[in-house]
Amino acid sequence: MWTRADLKQKGKAAVKRNYWKCVLMAFIYIVLVGGGAKITTSGNDALSTESLSNSLNSAASQAGVSVGLLLGILAGIMGISLLISFVWYLFLTIPVSVGINRFFLVNTESDAEIGELGYGYMKGRLFKVIGANILVNIFVTLWSLLLVIPGIVKIYQYRMVNYILADNPELGVMDCLRRSKEMTKGHKWNMFVLDLSFLGWQLLSCITCGILGVFYVNPYVQATNAELYVALKENV
């Protein structure tokens, strides 16, 4: 049975052995996964309906066009932005994330190379990794519609899917989901506690404006998660 202390010790050792490459890969992951802009709809920074309406009417008057036309243009721009974001997620975020998982997985045993980043784009893998992640998102979303807790359980149940894809390119999409379910059975609570154990480091990262996160916390977390996959795989 794995322990948090053992996983973290191994994760630290893996990062120390291949430090700068681990920092780079963890930074790329954070940029891809956490770099999306958020649109606020409440609070002091959000535009009220009245102010938006006044702005549109003013712009329409000055430009000599209707508010409806401006709204149509705005809707078109938003639609294009959403489409670009979706394509970005499918063809960049997902496959690169699998490549980063592959890097940290290889790094558990030897010094991994940055070339692992392109693992998800290799022949026959791209649409498999995209399909697997889409299914995971669908399942998690459907369970989350029931209650929050079932959605969280599903997140941990399918937590290992991308590592399985990175480790077993011959497996099909549903096989990867089933294997993740088997691997995480009886371990979800301990996985949750493992995540909680990094909260202190995450707070320190916030205090240092993310500097500590870039140069230590994020690589440390990624390496520890890779060690978790190795430990769970040995128990199946």
C-alpha positions as CSV (number, residue, x, y, z in Angstrom):
1,M,0.0,0.0,0.0
2,W,1.4,3.4,-1.0
3,T,1.8,6.3,1.5
4,R,1.8,10.0,0.9
5,A,5.2,10.4,2.4
6,D,6.7,7.8,0.1
7,L,5.1,9.3,-3.0
8,K,6.3,12.8,-2.1
9,Q,9.8,11.6,-1.4
10,K,10.0,9.9,-4.7
11,G,8.5,12.9,-6.5
12,K,11.1,15.2,-4.9
13,A,13.9,13.0,-6.0
14,A,12.6,12.8,-9.5
15,V,12.3,16.6,-9.8
16,K,15.8,17.1,-8.3
17,R,17.4,14.6,-10.7
18,N,16.0,16.4,-13.8
19,Y,15.1,19.8,-12.4
20,W,15.0,22.3,-15.2
21,K,13.1,20.1,-17.6
22,C,10.5,19.3,-14.9
23,V,10.1,23.0,-14.2
24,L,9.5,23.7,-18.0
25,M,7.0,20.9,-18.4
26,A,5.0,21.8,-15.3
27,F,5.0,25.4,-16.5
28,I,3.6,24.5,-19.9
29,Y,0.9,22.4,-18.2
30,I,-0.2,25.3,-16.0
31,V,-0.2,27.7,-19.0
32,L,-2.4,25.3,-21.0
33,V,-4.8,24.2,-18.3
34,G,-5.0,27.2,-16.1
35,G,-4.3,30.1,-18.5
36,G,-7.9,30.6,-19.8
37,A,-9.5,34.0,-19.2
38,K,-12.6,34.2,-17.1
39,I,-15.6,36.4,-17.8
40,T,-17.1,37.8,-14.6
41,T,-20.9,38.4,-14.5
42,S,-21.1,39.9,-11.0
43,G,-19.2,42.1,-8.6
44,N,-17.5,45.5,-9.1
45,D,-15.6,44.4,-12.2
46,A,-18.7,43.1,-14.1
47,L,-20.7,45.2,-16.5
48,S,-24.3,45.7,-15.4
49,T,-27.1,45.2,-17.9
50,E,-28.0,48.9,-17.8
51,S,-24.4,50.1,-18.4
52,L,-24.0,47.5,-21.3
53,S,-27.3,48.7,-22.9
54,N,-26.2,52.4,-22.5
55,S,-22.9,51.6,-24.1
56,L,-24.4,49.8,-27.0
57,N,-27.0,52.6,-27.6
58,S,-24.2,55.2,-27.5
59,A,-22.0,53.2,-29.9
60,A,-24.9,52.6,-32.2
61,S,-25.8,56.3,-32.3
62,Q,-22.3,57.3,-33.0
63,A,-21.8,54.7,-35.7
64,G,-25.2,55.2,-37.3
65,V,-26.1,51.5,-36.9
66,S,-28.8,49.6,-35.0
67,V,-28.3,48.0,-31.6
68,G,-29.4,44.7,-33.1
69,L,-26.6,44.8,-35.6
70,L,-24.0,45.5,-32.8
71,L,-25.4,42.6,-30.8
72,G,-25.1,40.4,-33.8
73,I,-21.5,41.4,-34.3
74,L,-20.8,40.8,-30.6
75,A,-22.5,37.4,-30.7
76,G,-20.4,36.5,-33.8
77,I,-17.2,37.5,-32.1
78,M,-18.1,35.5,-29.0
79,G,-19.0,32.5,-31.1
80,I,-15.7,32.6,-32.9
81,S,-13.8,32.9,-29.6
82,L,-15.6,29.9,-28.2
83,L,-14.9,27.9,-31.3
84,I,-11.2,28.8,-31.2
85,S,-11.1,27.9,-27.4
86,F,-12.7,24.6,-28.1
87,V,-10.3,23.7,-31.0
88,W,-7.4,24.9,-28.8
89,Y,-8.6,22.5,-26.0
90,L,-9.1,19.5,-28.3
91,F,-6.0,19.7,-30.4
92,L,-3.5,21.4,-28.0
93,T,-4.4,21.2,-24.4
94,I,-5.5,17.5,-24.4
95,P,-2.6,15.9,-26.4
96,V,0.1,18.1,-24.8
97,S,-1.3,17.3,-21.3
98,V,-0.9,13.6,-22.2
99,G,2.6,14.3,-23.4
100,I,3.4,16.1,-20.1
101,N,2.1,13.1,-18.1
102,R,4.2,10.9,-20.3
103,F,7.3,13.0,-19.4
104,F,6.7,12.8,-15.7
105,L,5.9,9.1,-16.0
106,V,9.2,8.3,-17.8
107,N,11.0,10.6,-15.3
108,T,10.0,8.3,-12.4
109,E,12.7,5.9,-13.7
110,S,15.2,7.9,-15.7
111,D,15.8,11.4,-16.9
112,A,13.0,12.2,-19.3
113,E,13.4,14.3,-22.4
114,I,11.3,17.3,-23.5
115,G,10.5,15.4,-26.7
116,E,7.9,13.4,-24.7
117,L,5.7,16.5,-25.1
118,G,4.7,15.4,-28.5
119,Y,3.7,11.9,-27.4
120,G,0.0,12.5,-27.9
121,Y,0.5,13.6,-31.5
122,M,2.2,10.4,-32.6
123,K,0.5,8.2,-35.2
124,G,-2.8,6.7,-34.1
125,R,-2.8,8.5,-30.7
126,L,-4.3,11.9,-31.3
127,F,-8.0,11.1,-31.7
128,K,-7.7,8.4,-29.1
129,V,-6.5,10.8,-26.4
130,I,-9.1,13.4,-27.5
131,G,-11.9,10.8,-27.4
132,A,-11.0,9.5,-24.0
133,N,-10.9,13.0,-22.5
134,I,-14.2,14.0,-24.1
135,L,-15.8,10.9,-22.6
136,V,-14.3,11.6,-19.2
137,N,-15.7,15.2,-19.3
138,I,-19.1,13.9,-20.3
139,F,-19.3,11.4,-17.5
140,V,-18.0,13.8,-14.9
141,T,-20.5,16.5,-16.0
142,L,-23.5,14.1,-16.0
143,W,-22.7,12.8,-12.5
144,S,-22.1,16.4,-11.3
145,L,-25.6,17.3,-12.5
146,L,-26.9,14.8,-9.9
147,L,-24.9,16.1,-6.9
148,V,-21.5,17.6,-6.3
149,I,-20.1,14.6,-4.5
150,P,-20.7,12.0,-7.3
151,G,-19.0,14.4,-9.7
152,I,-15.9,14.6,-7.5
153,V,-15.9,10.8,-7.1
154,K,-15.9,10.5,-10.9
155,I,-13.0,13.0,-11.2
156,Y,-10.9,10.7,-9.0
157,Q,-12.2,7.6,-10.7
158,Y,-10.9,8.7,-14.1
159,R,-7.9,10.6,-12.7
160,M,-5.5,8.0,-14.2
161,V,-6.9,8.0,-17.8
162,N,-4.2,10.2,-19.3
163,Y,-1.4,8.3,-17.5
164,I,-2.8,5.1,-18.9
165,L,-2.9,6.6,-22.4
166,A,0.7,7.7,-21.9
167,D,1.8,4.3,-20.7
168,N,-0.3,2.0,-22.9
169,P,-0.8,3.3,-26.4
170,E,-2.2,0.0,-27.5
171,L,-5.3,0.2,-25.3
172,G,-8.6,1.5,-26.6
173,V,-10.5,4.4,-25.1
174,M,-13.0,2.4,-23.1
175,D,-10.2,0.1,-21.9
176,C,-8.4,3.1,-20.5
177,L,-11.5,4.3,-18.7
178,R,-12.1,0.8,-17.2
179,R,-8.5,0.4,-16.1
180,S,-8.6,3.8,-14.4
181,K,-11.7,2.8,-12.6
182,E,-10.0,-0.5,-11.4
183,M,-6.8,1.3,-10.4
184,T,-8.5,3.9,-8.3
185,K,-11.0,1.6,-6.6
186,G,-10.5,1.9,-2.8
187,H,-8.0,4.7,-3.2
188,K,-10.1,7.7,-4.0
189,W,-10.2,9.1,-0.4
190,N,-6.4,8.7,0.0
191,M,-6.0,10.4,-3.4
192,F,-8.1,13.3,-2.1
193,V,-6.1,13.6,1.1
194,L,-2.9,13.6,-1.0
195,D,-4.3,16.6,-3.0
196,L,-5.1,18.3,0.3
197,S,-1.6,17.8,1.6
198,F,-0.3,20.2,-1.1
199,L,-2.6,23.1,0.1
200,G,0.1,24.6,2.2
201,W,2.5,24.7,-0.7
202,Q,-0.2,26.2,-2.9
203,L,-0.8,29.0,-0.4
204,L,3.0,29.7,-0.3
205,S,2.9,29.8,-4.1
206,C,0.1,32.4,-4.0
207,I,2.1,34.5,-1.4
208,T,5.1,34.5,-3.7
209,C,2.9,35.5,-6.7
210,G,3.3,32.1,-8.3
211,I,7.1,32.1,-8.3
212,L,7.4,29.2,-5.8
213,G,4.8,27.4,-7.9
214,V,6.7,27.7,-11.1
215,F,10.1,26.7,-9.7
216,Y,9.1,24.1,-7.1
217,V,5.4,23.4,-6.2
218,N,4.0,22.6,-9.7
219,P,6.9,20.2,-10.7
220,Y,6.7,18.6,-7.3
221,V,2.9,18.0,-7.6
222,Q,3.2,16.6,-11.2
223,A,6.1,14.3,-10.2
224,T,4.2,13.0,-7.1
225,N,1.1,12.3,-9.3
226,A,3.2,10.3,-11.7
227,E,4.5,8.3,-8.7
228,L,0.9,7.8,-7.6
229,Y,0.1,6.2,-11.0
230,V,3.1,3.9,-10.7
231,A,2.0,2.8,-7.2
232,L,-1.6,2.2,-8.3
233,K,-0.5,0.3,-11.4
234,E,1.5,-2.1,-9.2
235,N,-1.6,-2.8,-7.1
236,V,-3.9,-3.8,-9.9
